[in-house]
Amino acid sequence: MKRYTKGLIAGILLTASALPLIAQEDASGLTLEKDGEQVLIPLGEWVGVSGIYYPWVKVVRGIYLGMTVDALRIQEKGESFEREIPMDEIGSIFRGKTKSTKEYVGDAARFGCLVSLGIGGSITVIFLIASQLDLEALPGIFMFGGLWTVMSSIITVPSGILLGFIRAGVAEGKAVEYVIGDGEWVIVK
């Protein structure tokens, strides 16, 4: 019986020692201060963080989840785990557009390809239904659908690329960078 009691007491003490770390996290977000001006970055907002010791590495972008005693917690897009970035390694924090023009153009080009595949696939399905699944006509129908896919991609892919450049231009300048350091922005909480 004593052995179980000791284990229970040890578990309670370990849990209690972790509570101050959890309690120090601000429920409203991250507060930055410079010359008396304060900025609040709310929880759940997309942010980018660049490092002070590794500025050549791409900006870590993700959803701001909160802060521990000595690190920011960010969940990157498409990742199931969160990343902790130590406070003393943060060079800048970005809000707003943090994607590069290349990423905007790539996303729009992929969308253009998907649209052309949808057009070719739709035409293929329409002709398959119209032919009542005639086996002799299948190769011709698939060739015709493929031709429509290629022909429509001549319009949709360049249009998507142009749309990506436009979106990148509109988003340009909307990102705000908060440089962290002496004489610059300071992380308050």
SELUM-361746 format. One record per residue (C-alpha): x, y, z. Coordinates in Angstrom, 3 decimals, decimal comma, always signed. Last residue first. Layout:
BEGIN
[[X; Y; Z]]
...
This chain:
BEGIN
[[+4,067; +38,035; -22,937]]
[[+6,176; +41,152; -23,403]]
[[+8,128; +40,163; -26,518]]
[[+10,264; +43,199; -27,317]]
[[+10,190; +45,199; -30,545]]
[[+13,321; +47,134; -31,443]]
[[+15,897; +49,054; -29,414]]
[[+17,404; +45,748; -28,296]]
[[+15,859; +42,844; -30,195]]
[[+12,861; +41,538; -32,146]]
[[+12,117; +42,934; -35,593]]
[[+8,337; +43,106; -36,087]]
[[+7,567; +42,683; -39,757]]
[[+4,155; +43,601; -41,138]]
[[+2,948; +41,881; -44,272]]
[[+0,580; +43,845; -46,474]]
[[+3,357; +45,173; -48,684]]
[[+2,835; +42,574; -51,360]]
[[-0,549; +40,854; -51,049]]
[[-1,943; +42,595; -54,137]]
[[+1,207; +41,878; -56,123]]
[[+1,241; +38,220; -55,071]]
[[-2,424; +37,883; -56,051]]
[[-1,719; +39,459; -59,456]]
[[+1,290; +37,202; -60,062]]
[[-0,803; +34,152; -59,129]]
[[-3,636; +35,262; -61,450]]
[[-1,129; +35,535; -64,302]]
[[+0,089; +32,009; -63,534]]
[[-3,493; +30,764; -63,432]]
[[-4,252; +32,386; -66,780]]
[[-1,100; +30,782; -68,196]]
[[-2,367; +27,384; -66,908]]
[[-6,016; +27,849; -67,958]]
[[-5,555; +28,841; -71,604]]
[[-3,125; +26,272; -73,023]]
[[-4,527; +23,894; -70,402]]
[[-7,825; +23,940; -72,306]]
[[-6,169; +22,497; -75,401]]
[[-4,341; +19,771; -73,453]]
[[-7,441; +18,678; -71,551]]
[[-9,592; +18,883; -74,682]]
[[-7,115; +16,620; -76,495]]
[[-7,216; +14,183; -73,577]]
[[-11,018; +14,061; -73,747]]
[[-10,859; +13,424; -77,537]]
[[-8,250; +10,681; -77,049]]
[[-10,418; +9,114; -74,321]]
[[-13,472; +9,205; -76,584]]
[[-11,552; +7,775; -79,525]]
[[-10,204; +4,891; -77,456]]
[[-13,662; +4,158; -75,996]]
[[-15,633; +4,180; -79,298]]
[[-15,377; +0,426; -79,934]]
[[-16,385; -0,336; -76,350]]
[[-19,648; +1,629; -76,605]]
[[-20,272; +2,909; -73,088]]
[[-23,707; +4,341; -73,917]]
[[-22,091; +6,580; -76,534]]
[[-23,718; +9,671; -74,964]]
[[-22,653; +8,604; -71,462]]
[[-19,047; +8,101; -72,543]]
[[-19,172; +11,402; -74,479]]
[[-20,288; +13,333; -71,387]]
[[-17,726; +11,550; -69,195]]
[[-14,875; +12,431; -71,560]]
[[-16,061; +16,045; -71,763]]
[[-16,104; +16,262; -67,977]]
[[-12,640; +14,720; -67,691]]
[[-11,168; +17,167; -70,204]]
[[-12,708; +20,167; -68,415]]
[[-11,747; +18,880; -64,960]]
[[-8,185; +18,202; -66,097]]
[[-8,039; +21,773; -67,433]]
[[-9,286; +23,122; -64,096]]
[[-6,752; +21,013; -62,180]]
[[-3,911; +22,349; -64,321]]
[[-5,025; +25,953; -63,733]]
[[-5,175; +25,290; -59,971]]
[[-1,624; +23,949; -60,106]]
[[-0,559; +27,132; -61,913]]
[[-2,268; +29,253; -59,211]]
[[-0,469; +27,448; -56,377]]
[[+2,880; +27,743; -58,172]]
[[+2,366; +31,462; -58,874]]
[[+1,518; +32,217; -55,237]]
[[+4,465; +30,102; -54,009]]
[[+6,902; +31,816; -56,403]]
[[+5,645; +35,239; -55,291]]
[[+6,716; +34,321; -51,758]]
[[+4,276; +33,624; -48,966]]
[[+4,503; +35,682; -45,780]]
[[+1,493; +37,880; -46,328]]
[[+0,113; +39,096; -42,996]]
[[+1,971; +39,055; -39,710]]
[[+5,735; +38,545; -39,447]]
[[+7,893; +37,977; -36,367]]
[[+11,583; +38,742; -36,598]]
[[+14,923; +37,571; -35,173]]
[[+13,765; +34,846; -32,797]]
[[+16,596; +32,685; -31,372]]
[[+16,400; +33,953; -27,762]]
[[+12,694; +33,197; -27,630]]
[[+13,153; +29,498; -28,498]]
[[+10,926; +28,282; -31,361]]
[[+8,660; +25,406; -30,361]]
[[+7,155; +23,485; -33,260]]
[[+3,728; +21,907; -33,071]]
[[+2,799; +18,497; -34,393]]
[[+0,212; +17,505; -37,001]]
[[+1,959; +19,263; -39,866]]
[[+0,166; +20,426; -43,016]]
[[+0,690; +24,103; -42,322]]
[[+3,109; +24,634; -39,449]]
[[+1,901; +24,640; -35,858]]
[[+3,668; +27,333; -33,872]]
[[+4,578; +27,451; -30,165]]
[[+6,769; +30,356; -29,101]]
[[+9,513; +29,552; -26,580]]
[[+10,991; +30,423; -23,155]]
[[+8,206; +30,330; -20,575]]
[[+5,746; +28,712; -22,954]]
[[+3,896; +30,611; -25,635]]
[[+0,769; +30,186; -27,651]]
[[-0,657; +28,421; -30,655]]
[[+0,387; +30,822; -33,434]]
[[-0,646; +29,152; -36,684]]
[[+2,114; +28,565; -39,173]]
[[+5,049; +29,910; -41,081]]
[[+8,716; +29,253; -40,297]]
[[+10,628; +31,732; -42,458]]
[[+13,177; +30,129; -44,707]]
[[+16,700; +29,580; -43,425]]
[[+19,192; +32,287; -44,366]]
[[+18,356; +34,143; -41,145]]
[[+19,879; +31,340; -39,020]]
[[+21,135; +32,866; -35,796]]
[[+18,413; +35,518; -35,468]]
[[+15,663; +33,237; -36,677]]
[[+12,627; +34,065; -38,760]]
[[+9,054; +33,641; -37,557]]
[[+5,980; +33,817; -39,745]]
[[+2,472; +34,217; -38,399]]
[[-1,010; +32,940; -39,141]]
[[-3,390; +33,817; -36,313]]
[[-4,800; +31,139; -33,974]]
[[-3,967; +32,983; -30,777]]
[[-4,020; +36,737; -31,185]]
[[-0,989; +38,868; -32,059]]
[[-1,340; +41,938; -29,847]]
[[+0,714; +45,058; -30,575]]
[[+1,867; +47,524; -27,931]]
[[+3,311; +51,007; -28,339]]
[[+5,301; +52,311; -25,345]]
[[+8,521; +52,670; -27,351]]
[[+8,244; +49,100; -28,689]]
[[+6,060; +46,320; -27,259]]
[[+4,928; +42,897; -28,481]]
[[+2,044; +40,963; -26,920]]
[[+1,349; +37,364; -27,937]]
[[-2,167; +36,042; -27,562]]
[[-5,370; +36,230; -25,512]]
[[-4,963; +33,189; -23,249]]
[[-1,467; +34,155; -22,086]]
[[+0,693; +31,157; -21,206]]
[[+2,133; +31,467; -17,697]]
[[-0,411; +29,004; -16,286]]
[[+0,958; +26,110; -18,365]]
[[+4,494; +26,560; -17,096]]
[[+3,236; +27,116; -13,533]]
[[+1,234; +23,860; -13,755]]
[[+4,199; +21,613; -14,598]]
[[+5,383; +21,369; -10,971]]
[[+1,873; +20,400; -9,862]]
[[+1,809; +17,478; -12,285]]
[[+5,164; +16,217; -11,064]]
[[+4,074; +16,611; -7,427]]
[[+0,801; +14,757; -8,033]]
[[+2,613; +11,907; -9,781]]
[[+5,175; +11,623; -6,963]]
[[+2,347; +11,533; -4,380]]
[[+0,568; +8,775; -6,307]]
[[+3,754; +6,736; -6,667]]
[[+4,493; +7,072; -2,939]]
[[+0,928; +6,017; -2,106]]
[[+1,183; +2,992; -4,380]]
[[+4,395; +1,840; -2,648]]
[[+2,857; +2,394; +0,788]]
[[+0,000; +0,000; +0,000]]
